[in-house]
Amino acid sequence: MTISTQIDDIRQIVLKHARLAGASDAIDDDADLYALGLNSLATVNVMLALEDRYNVEFGDELLSRETFASIGAISRAINILRGD
């Protein structure tokens, strides 16, 4: 999977599970998801969807606001978990 495809895939998961008010497919990779309305419950939903999609498990070291702050940050965390 190319990084562009992964970013688009993560964006779709975030849009589906984060319930961001007024968010669209045009969310920038580095846009602050918390500023767009991401909350702790939605973060858990996004994390579970990502774990299922990428067959990974977010360990304690990645369970932070910074990991889920943006689509780019999520992509970097997925790459770490996958050993890419």
Number of C-alpha atoms within 10 A of each C-alpha: 6 7 12 10 10 17 18 16 16 23 22 15 18 28 17 13 19 24 16 18 10 7 14 11 10 7 16 13 17 12 14 18 22 16 11 15 15 20 15 12 11 16 21 15 17 23 23 15 17 21 15 11 12 14 11 14 15 17 8 7 7 16 13 11 14 12 19 23 18 22 26 21 18 24 22 16 18 23 14 12 17 12 7 8
